[in-house]
Amino acid sequence: MSTLPPAHIQKFGIDTLEKKVYTIAEELKEYMPLESDRNRLGFNLFKKFKGEGDDVTTIFRTNKFQIQSISRKDLIKLIEEKLSNI
């Protein structure tokens, strides 16, 4: 029995919207310890920028992110501040 190599992961360029949004999500590592939560947040933020997603408050209301060391309200404010820099 043999296994196939893992699928190739395409890296986004530094200037792309995808990279910027996922970087914001990754910077929240101390507040969102689970990598899957950060990836889901990055995906939802990217959809928001494309005009297909919800605002940050709705993203947090509909997803069950594990948050530590900060309140949900303060984390939403922090994310909105970071998004305004894009």
N, C-alpha and C positions, 0 to 999 in steps of 0.2 A: 504494500500500500504506500502510495506516495502523496505528498501534498504539494499544492501549487504555491509559488511565491506570493507574498501579499500584493494587493493592488497598489499601483503607483499612486502616490499622493502628489497632486500638482500644487506647487507653492505659488502663492500670489506675489506679484511685484510689490515693492515698498510703497509705491504711489497709488495703488488700487484701493478702492473703497472697501473691498472685502478685507484686505489686510489691516486697514485702519480700524474697522469695526471690531474685528476679532482681536486686535491688539488691546482695545479698550476692555473687552471682556476678560482677556488674559491678565490685565493689570489688576483685576479685582480678586486675585488669588487668595489674599488674606481674608477677604470677606465671603468669598464663595469657594469653599475648599474642594468641591467636586468638579473635576474636569468636564464631565458631561453637562453639568449645569452651565458652566462658562461657554461651552460650545453651543448649547441651546440658546443662551442669551445672545451670543454673537450672531447666530442665524436669524433670530427674531429682530435684532437691531438692523441687520442688513436688509431684511424684508421691509422694515420701517422706512429706510432710506430709499428703497425702490418704489415706495408708495403702495406697497401691498400689505404692510403690517400695521400693527397697532402702536399706540404711544407707549412710553416706558411704564407708566402706571398700570396700564392694561396688561402688558407683558408680565409684570410681576404678579398681578392678580390671577392670571390664568395659568401660570406655571408655578410649580411647587419647588422653588429654589431653596436649597439649604443655605441659610445665611448665618454668619457668626460675627461677633464683635462690633456690630453696627445695626441700627434699626433699619427696617425696610424703607421708611420714609427718607432717612439720610442717605441710604444707598441709591435710591432713585434720584435724589438731588445731585449726588456725585456723578452718576452716569449722565444725567442731562447736561451737567457742566462740561464733561468730557466730550459729549456729542456736539456741543456748540462750537468746539474748537475745530471740528472737521469742516 
